[in-house]
Amino acid sequence: SKDKKLKTGGKLIHPSSRKAKQISRLECHAGRVVKKRQNTKAKNNNLRDRIQWFKDQLNETQLHLSKQEVHALVQRYLQRFQDELEQIELKNQIGQRQKTPQYASRKALIESTINAEKHEYETHGFEVPELTRPDAVKVLRYGSLVLFT
């Protein structure tokens, strides 16, 4: 069964024994499962946030978008952190006497996100909601984003 735990009975086991290897294998497997779940949850949260951003950008009068409008929207999405990066740069220029720049970790996270999204867009495509069909836009606009929770 999945919940099978190896019992040592309180005895010491030899590090090279079969039982020690079984225990090690079970612990490694449990760690991999947890890590995979966390990665999947983070990926789904990012996708949900991306879909929500595109949903928020639609105005009520648009029934659908052309391909050029979708590409322009994707470019706006890729530039969404520029204001925050400029604010960080301003704060770092003002506080020059500090040895370490402020918000360095936030800036690194934003730059990493931007690079990953640009790479995704330039290589194998960018996953966005279907905005060129009126029926898909209607589902996006009035449907719920309870996906991936």
C-alpha positions as CSV (number, residue, x, y, z in Angstrom):
1,S,0.0,0.0,0.0
2,K,1.0,3.7,-0.4
3,D,1.1,4.3,3.3
4,K,3.4,1.4,4.0
5,K,6.0,2.5,6.5
6,L,9.0,0.5,7.3
7,K,9.3,-0.3,10.9
8,T,12.6,-0.9,12.6
9,G,11.2,-1.9,15.9
10,G,13.4,0.5,17.7
11,K,16.5,-1.4,16.6
12,L,19.5,0.2,15.0
13,I,19.9,-0.7,11.4
14,H,23.0,-0.9,9.4
15,P,23.5,2.0,6.9
16,S,24.2,-0.4,4.1
17,S,21.3,-2.8,4.8
18,R,18.3,-3.4,2.5
19,K,16.0,-1.9,5.1
20,A,18.1,1.3,5.2
21,K,17.9,1.6,1.5
22,Q,14.2,1.0,1.5
23,I,13.7,3.8,4.1
24,S,16.0,6.1,2.1
25,R,14.0,5.4,-1.1
26,L,10.7,6.1,0.6
27,E,11.9,9.4,2.0
28,C,13.4,10.5,-1.3
29,H,10.1,9.6,-3.1
30,A,8.1,11.6,-0.5
31,G,10.3,14.6,-1.1
32,R,10.0,14.3,-4.9
33,V,6.2,14.1,-4.6
34,V,6.0,17.2,-2.4
35,K,8.3,19.2,-4.6
36,K,6.4,18.2,-7.8
37,R,3.1,19.2,-6.1
38,Q,4.5,22.6,-5.1
39,N,5.9,23.2,-8.6
40,T,2.5,22.3,-10.2
41,K,0.6,24.5,-7.8
42,A,3.0,27.4,-8.5
43,K,2.7,26.9,-12.3
44,N,-1.1,26.8,-12.1
45,N,-1.2,29.9,-9.9
46,N,0.9,31.8,-12.4
47,L,-1.3,30.7,-15.2
48,R,-4.4,31.7,-13.3
49,D,-2.9,35.1,-12.5
50,R,-2.0,35.5,-16.2
51,I,-5.5,34.7,-17.4
52,Q,-6.9,37.1,-14.8
53,W,-4.6,39.9,-16.1
54,F,-5.9,39.4,-19.6
55,K,-9.5,39.3,-18.4
56,D,-8.9,42.6,-16.6
57,Q,-7.6,44.2,-19.7
58,L,-10.7,43.6,-21.8
59,N,-13.2,46.4,-21.9
60,E,-16.9,45.7,-22.0
61,T,-17.4,46.8,-25.6
62,Q,-14.9,44.4,-27.1
63,L,-16.5,41.2,-28.4
64,H,-13.1,39.8,-29.6
65,L,-9.6,41.0,-30.5
66,S,-7.6,40.8,-33.7
67,K,-4.3,38.9,-33.7
68,Q,-2.5,42.2,-33.8
69,E,-4.4,43.4,-30.7
70,V,-3.6,40.1,-28.9
71,H,0.1,40.6,-29.7
72,A,0.0,44.2,-28.5
73,L,-1.7,43.0,-25.3
74,V,1.0,40.3,-24.8
75,Q,3.7,43.0,-25.2
76,R,1.9,45.1,-22.5
77,Y,1.8,42.0,-20.3
78,L,5.6,41.5,-20.7
79,Q,6.1,45.2,-19.8
80,R,3.9,45.2,-16.7
81,F,6.8,45.4,-14.2
82,Q,8.6,48.3,-15.8
83,D,7.1,50.9,-13.5
84,E,8.1,48.9,-10.4
85,L,11.7,48.4,-11.8
86,E,11.9,52.2,-12.4
87,Q,10.8,52.9,-8.8
88,I,13.4,50.5,-7.5
89,E,16.1,52.2,-9.6
90,L,15.0,55.6,-8.3
91,K,15.1,54.5,-4.7
92,N,18.6,53.0,-5.2
93,Q,19.9,56.2,-6.8
94,I,18.6,58.3,-3.9
95,G,20.1,56.0,-1.3
96,Q,23.6,55.7,-2.8
97,R,25.4,55.6,0.6
98,Q,24.0,52.2,1.4
99,K,26.4,49.3,0.6
100,T,23.6,47.0,-0.7
101,P,20.9,48.2,-3.0
102,Q,17.3,48.2,-1.6
103,Y,14.9,45.7,-3.0
104,A,17.6,43.7,-4.6
105,S,15.7,40.4,-4.1
106,R,12.5,41.8,-5.5
107,K,14.4,43.3,-8.5
108,A,16.1,39.9,-9.1
109,L,12.7,38.1,-9.0
110,I,11.1,40.5,-11.4
111,E,14.1,40.3,-13.9
112,S,14.0,36.5,-13.6
113,T,10.2,36.5,-14.3
114,I,10.6,38.8,-17.3
115,N,13.4,36.8,-18.8
116,A,11.5,33.5,-18.4
117,E,8.3,35.0,-20.0
118,K,10.3,36.6,-22.9
119,H,12.0,33.2,-23.5
120,E,8.6,31.5,-23.4
121,Y,7.2,34.0,-25.8
122,E,10.1,33.9,-28.3
123,T,10.6,30.1,-28.3
124,H,7.6,27.8,-27.8
125,G,4.8,30.3,-27.6
126,F,3.0,32.2,-24.8
127,E,-0.1,30.7,-23.2
128,V,-2.9,33.2,-23.2
129,P,-6.7,33.0,-23.3
130,E,-8.3,32.7,-26.7
131,L,-9.3,36.3,-27.4
132,T,-10.0,36.1,-31.2
133,R,-13.3,34.3,-30.9
134,P,-16.4,36.1,-29.5
135,D,-17.6,32.9,-27.7
136,A,-14.3,32.4,-26.0
137,V,-14.2,36.1,-24.9
138,K,-17.7,35.7,-23.5
139,V,-16.7,32.6,-21.5
140,L,-13.6,34.4,-20.2
141,R,-15.5,37.5,-19.3
142,Y,-18.4,35.9,-17.5
143,G,-16.9,32.6,-16.4
144,S,-15.3,32.1,-13.1
145,L,-11.6,31.5,-12.6
146,V,-11.9,28.8,-10.0
147,L,-9.4,26.8,-12.1
148,F,-6.3,25.4,-10.4
149,T,-7.2,26.0,-6.8
